[in-house]
């Protein structure tokens, strides 16, 4: 496992999930678009694909968990924040990734892609979701 390759896979996955949310296109089409049109060099392609398929297949259960933790309806949450939260919720629920890693990566994604204070919102939601050691 290469942490830099995983980080790049997450960055691309957030962008793909965001595109999927906005376009309503099937995730398989979004994946093909990203694989052909985006610079995938240095990314863990297998992990990227797993993240996309996992979020798409579990979106209802992920949204149900997230909705219980947000102070406003999930459909009112900014689309990029929602993409980051869905990605992180998937990693927390379906992967063996340590919750501290998931939260840190989500915060970093929010700092790169979202509005100024989004990382605080993302951190607050995911902190509630993360298991305690």
C-alpha positions as CSV (number, residue, x, y, z in Angstrom):
1,X,0.0,0.0,0.0
2,X,1.4,3.3,-1.1
3,X,0.0,6.3,0.9
4,X,0.7,8.8,-1.9
5,X,-1.1,6.6,-4.4
6,X,-4.1,6.2,-2.1
7,X,-4.2,9.9,-1.5
8,X,-4.3,10.5,-5.3
9,X,-7.0,7.9,-5.7
10,X,-9.1,9.6,-3.0
11,X,-8.6,13.0,-4.7
12,X,-9.7,11.6,-8.0
13,X,-12.6,9.7,-6.4
14,X,-13.9,12.8,-4.7
15,X,-14.0,14.6,-8.1
16,X,-15.6,11.6,-9.7
17,X,-18.3,11.3,-7.0
18,X,-19.0,15.0,-7.3
19,X,-19.4,14.6,-11.0
20,X,-21.7,11.6,-10.5
21,X,-23.8,13.5,-8.0
22,X,-24.3,16.5,-10.4
23,X,-24.7,14.6,-13.6
24,X,-26.8,11.7,-12.5
25,X,-24.8,9.5,-15.0
26,X,-24.2,5.9,-14.1
27,X,-21.0,5.6,-11.9
28,X,-19.5,3.2,-14.5
29,X,-19.7,6.0,-17.2
30,X,-18.2,8.5,-14.8
31,X,-15.4,6.0,-14.0
32,X,-14.6,5.5,-17.7
33,X,-14.6,9.2,-18.2
34,X,-12.1,9.7,-15.4
35,X,-9.9,6.8,-16.5
36,X,-9.6,8.2,-20.0
37,X,-9.7,12.0,-19.5
38,X,-7.9,12.5,-16.2
39,X,-4.2,12.1,-15.3
40,X,-4.3,8.9,-13.3
41,X,-0.5,8.7,-13.0
42,X,0.6,7.9,-9.5
43,X,-2.9,6.9,-8.3
44,X,-3.9,3.5,-6.9
45,X,-6.3,2.7,-9.7
46,X,-7.7,-0.4,-8.0
47,X,-8.5,1.6,-4.9
48,X,-10.0,4.4,-7.0
49,X,-12.4,1.9,-8.6
50,X,-13.3,0.3,-5.3
51,X,-14.1,3.7,-3.8
52,X,-16.4,4.6,-6.7
53,X,-18.2,1.3,-6.8
54,X,-18.5,1.2,-3.0
55,X,-20.0,4.7,-2.7
56,X,-22.4,4.1,-5.6
57,X,-23.6,0.7,-4.3
58,X,-24.0,1.8,-0.7
59,X,-25.1,5.4,-1.2
60,X,-28.5,4.9,0.6
61,X,-27.0,3.4,3.7
62,X,-24.1,5.9,3.7
63,X,-26.6,8.8,3.4
64,X,-28.7,7.4,6.2
65,X,-25.7,7.3,8.5
66,X,-24.6,10.8,7.5
67,X,-28.1,12.3,7.8
68,X,-28.2,11.2,11.4
69,X,-25.0,13.2,12.1
70,X,-25.6,16.5,10.2
71,X,-27.4,19.5,11.6
72,X,-29.2,20.0,8.3
73,X,-30.8,17.7,5.7
74,X,-28.2,16.0,3.5
75,X,-29.7,17.4,0.4
76,X,-28.8,20.9,1.7
77,X,-25.1,20.0,2.2
78,X,-22.7,21.4,-0.4
79,X,-22.1,18.9,-3.2
80,X,-18.3,18.7,-2.7
81,X,-18.8,18.3,1.1
82,X,-21.3,15.5,0.4
83,X,-18.8,13.8,-1.9
84,X,-16.1,13.9,0.7
85,X,-18.4,12.7,3.4
86,X,-19.7,9.8,1.3
87,X,-16.2,8.8,0.4
88,X,-15.0,8.9,4.1
89,X,-18.2,7.2,5.3
90,X,-17.6,4.4,2.9
91,X,-14.0,4.0,4.1
92,X,-15.1,4.0,7.7
93,X,-17.8,1.4,7.2
94,X,-16.4,-0.9,4.5
95,X,-12.6,-0.7,4.7
96,X,-10.0,-1.6,7.3
97,X,-8.6,1.9,7.0
98,X,-7.9,3.4,10.5
99,X,-10.5,6.1,11.4
100,X,-7.7,8.7,12.1
101,X,-6.4,8.2,8.6
102,X,-9.9,8.5,7.1
103,X,-10.7,11.7,9.0
104,X,-7.3,13.3,8.2
105,X,-7.6,12.4,4.5
106,X,-11.1,13.8,4.4
107,X,-10.0,17.1,6.1
108,X,-7.2,17.4,3.6
109,X,-9.6,16.8,0.7
110,X,-12.0,19.5,2.1
111,X,-9.1,22.0,2.4
112,X,-8.2,21.4,-1.3
113,X,-11.6,21.1,-2.9
114,X,-14.2,22.7,-0.6
115,X,-14.9,26.1,0.9
116,X,-12.8,27.7,3.6
117,X,-14.6,26.2,6.7
118,X,-15.7,22.9,5.1
119,X,-12.9,21.0,6.8
120,X,-14.4,21.9,10.2
121,X,-17.8,20.6,9.1
122,X,-16.4,17.4,7.6
123,X,-14.3,16.8,10.7
124,X,-17.3,17.3,13.0
125,X,-19.5,14.8,11.1
126,X,-16.8,12.2,10.7
127,X,-15.6,12.5,14.3
128,X,-19.1,11.4,15.4
129,X,-19.1,8.5,13.0
130,X,-15.6,7.2,13.8
131,X,-15.3,4.3,16.3
132,X,-13.5,5.1,19.5
133,X,-10.5,3.1,20.4
